[in-house]
Amino acid sequence: VQLVESGGGLVQAGGSLRLSCAAFGLNFNDYIMSWYRQTPGNEREWVARISVSGGRTDYAESVKGRFTISRDNAKNTVYLQMNNLKPEDTAMYYCHVLRTYNYWGQGTQVTVSS
């Protein structure tokens, strides 16, 4: 299993970014996909998850109403649209899938300047 994130970058507060995570080596349609984030010295924090069909999504309170998770099962890709970004959203963002074991991507850095 390989997860490859992209789309991070530097943005001003109030701006938007769209993260992508391409999945390889698994039957993507069968798995719940999630996004997490982590800042130096802190534990990895769950951000959002999406059901196998995309019909159900869940969000951490800190991002609810600003972030939207979606998936394209034809492209084996999960997305995280991030709007109205805040400096406290600055973190390394990771894609995650649980398939017997936990699998993580290499991460993509998001930096929000004030």
Secondary structure, 3 states (H helix, E strand, C coil): CEEEEECCEEEECCCCEEEEEEEECCCHHHCCEEEEEECCCCCCEEEEEECCCCCCEEECCCCCCCEEEEEECCCCEEEEEECCCCHHHCEEEEEEEECCCEEECCCEEEEEEC
